[in-house]
Amino acid sequence: MDILDLTAVDLGRKIKAGEITVREATEAALRQIKRREPVLNSYVTVDEEGALKRADQVQEQIDKGEAASPLAGVPVALKDNLCTEGILTTCSSKILANFKPTYTAEAVINLQKAGAVVLGKTNMDEFAMGSTTETSAFGATKNPWNEDHVPGGSSGGSCSAVASGECFYALGSDTGGSIRQPSSFCGVVGLKPTYGTVSRYGLIAYGSSLDQIGPIARSVEDCAVILETIASYDFKDSTSVARKDKDFLSALADDVKGMKIGIPRDYFGEGLDKEVRDCVLKAAEVLKDRGAVIEEFDLGMVKYAIPAYYVIASAEASSNLSRFDGVKYGYRTKEYEGLHHMYKKSRSEGFGEEVKRRIMLGSFVLSSGYYDAYYLKALRTKALIKNAFDRAFSRYDLILGPTAPSTAPKLGVSLSDPLKMYLGDIYTISVNLAGLPAISVPCGQDSRGLPVGMQLIADCFQEKKLIRAAYAYEQSDDGQRGRRAGGQRNE
């Protein structure tokens, strides 16, 4: 078997057994990057020299028996909003095009402690604002399944890199579906943990009450291992949670007997592509055949999720992005008259159109006279959405539905209609508003051969239920076909 076809965990086992060296695995990924990058544009920065140097260091640790993690020696890619000391971290924005942090994100430090080899930083929608990875200042990323289509966003670079074999797993960030939706479009597995499970220290903020770092990989087992590695309490993050139940690998049981899974009728109405609907309902039948109890129910509040999300996220973004002013770091305009003119010109030239749109929206809803009418109302709606999920989880272990209403659209289509792009997040956004964990698993393809993703949602801190059901589906004949298809790479 080609090294690039291995899952992260399988590669880790072969490295431990001495069948493959860390350098061989790293070189294989770097060769694939050189082959595919001219077309895919999955990476903003590739640190070839640093990756090879790190590979030799980790190999030495493994040879001495000092690196016991299942991920030791396995090459990883990082979304370009995760700070890495001395390596460009741009958020795919002109305003941070020259920014090299002096510190490293806590989640990345946890991976480094486990012996991970960082290949580089992946492309994304600018400041994670977008659903297609087309708003990047460094050009759009392409979908490895069909290069005329988008990979989704904002973690599109990470998902494209995993799907094309340019890395063995990746980290992304999820503010309103930015891990799960591109995972669906690229035929890989993406997990958004419960808010607070993974430290946000070193993650360049978009919406602080919504952002969460999570894994993107080729299998549910990979995601369980990665989450176990990066989940930790961190005093540097005031929203970090000290969890004791972090043995996520224990949930890898091919057994869903007795699990109650609810399917919201609200998720299968107007706007859902028929082929996506058929694939997701077929996946539900697979879980039913394996012993799960499947029921339809009314979730409620779904139609209010998108306006509430964009008010809250944009408000937080307008505050978070005020620090990028051309003074302390990042881009500064060359010609200006006075301090305020420098602020305006640096931000006007440094930010892209979508970022400006959301900053303006956020500033508006926080302004005097509109704060109560929009922002406070959105916060109340957020609480009502959480209550709707609480009622659902009093009856069900999991909620099952589509990850996205369609498969990956063609390049250029979504940006021409921003409102339609926002509506594409309808199934993922409410999960972030309620701080819940969710996973996207490949469950088929449409008639054009593009992947379809199924989303499973659990109550707070119930990732083990997610992993158990996703793994059980993945072990089925349908799930195995999805995994094999997900490993395909158009050469």
BELDA-V871629 format. One record per backbone hydrogen bond with DSSP energy under -1.0 kcal/mol. NH is the residue of the N-H (numbers start at 0). CO is the residue of the C=O. If there is no record, write none. Layout:
NH,CO + NH,CO
This chain:
4,1 + 5,2 + 10,6 + 11,7 + 12,8 + 13,9 + 14,10 + 15,11 + 16,12 + 17,14 + 18,13 + 19,13 + 24,20 + 25,21 + 26,22 + 27,23 + 28,24 + 29,25 + 30,26 + 31,27 + 32,28 + 33,29 + 34,30 + 35,31 + 36,32 + 38,35 + 39,35 + 40,36 + 43,120 + 44,120 + 46,118 + 47,45 + 50,46 + 51,47 + 52,48 + 53,49 + 54,50 + 55,51 + 56,52 + 57,53 + 58,54 + 59,55 + 60,56 + 61,57 + 62,58 + 63,59 + 64,61 + 65,60 + 71,68 + 72,114 + 73,70 + 75,116 + 76,168 + 77,119 + 78,170 + 79,121 + 81,78 + 82,201 + 85,100 + 86,83 + 88,98 + 90,79 + 92,89 + 94,349 + 95,92 + 96,93 + 98,95 + 104,82 + 105,200 + 108,104 + 109,105 + 110,106 + 111,107 + 112,108 + 113,109 + 114,111 + 115,110 + 116,73 + 118,75 + 120,44 + 121,77 + 122,41 + 126,90 + 127,124 + 128,125 + 136,91 + 138,135 + 140,132 + 141,39 + 142,148 + 148,145 + 149,408 + 154,177 + 156,122 + 158,154 + 159,155 + 160,156 + 161,157 + 162,158 + 163,159 + 165,160 + 167,74 + 169,215 + 170,76 + 171,213 + 173,211 + 180,176 + 182,178 + 183,179 + 184,180 + 185,181 + 187,182 + 188,216 + 189,439 + 190,214 + 191,437 + 194,434 + 196,193 + 202,199 + 203,80 + 209,206 + 210,206 + 213,171 + 215,169 + 216,188 + 222,218 + 223,219 + 224,220 + 225,221 + 226,222 + 227,223 + 228,224 + 229,225 + 230,226 + 231,196 + 236,233 + 239,236 + 240,195 + 242,240 + 245,243 + 247,245 + 249,246 + 250,247 + 251,248 + 252,250 + 254,252 + 257,290 + 258,255 + 260,292 + 261,397 + 262,294 + 264,296 + 266,263 + 267,264 + 271,268 + 272,404 + 276,272 + 277,273 + 278,274 + 279,275 + 280,276 + 281,277 + 282,278 + 283,279 + 284,280 + 285,281 + 286,282 + 287,283 + 288,284 + 289,285 + 290,287 + 291,286 + 292,258 + 294,260 + 296,262 + 303,300 + 304,301 + 307,303 + 308,304 + 309,305 + 310,306 + 311,307 + 312,308 + 313,309 + 314,310 + 315,311 + 316,312 + 317,313 + 318,314 + 319,315 + 320,316 + 321,318 + 323,320 + 324,322 + 330,94 + 341,337 + 342,338 + 343,339 + 344,340 + 345,341 + 346,342 + 347,343 + 348,344 + 349,345 + 350,346 + 355,351 + 356,352 + 357,353 + 358,354 + 359,355 + 360,356 + 361,357 + 362,358 + 363,359 + 364,360 + 365,361 + 366,363 + 369,366 + 370,366 + 373,369 + 375,370 + 377,373 + 378,374 + 379,375 + 380,376 + 381,377 + 382,378 + 383,379 + 384,380 + 385,381 + 386,382 + 387,383 + 388,384 + 389,385 + 390,386 + 391,387 + 392,388 + 394,391 + 395,391 + 396,259 + 397,259 + 398,456 + 399,261 + 400,454 + 402,452 + 410,147 + 412,409 + 416,413 + 420,416 + 421,417 + 422,418 + 424,421 + 425,422 + 427,424 + 428,424 + 432,428 + 433,429 + 435,430 + 437,191 + 438,455 + 439,189 + 440,453 + 442,451 + 445,449 + 448,445 + 451,443 + 453,440 + 454,400 + 455,438 + 456,398 + 457,436 + 461,458 + 465,461 + 466,462 + 467,463 + 468,464 + 469,465 + 470,466 + 471,467 + 472,468 + 473,469 + 474,470 + 475,472 + 479,475 + 480,476 + 481,477 + 482,478 + 483,479 + 484,480 + 485,481 + 486,482 + 487,484
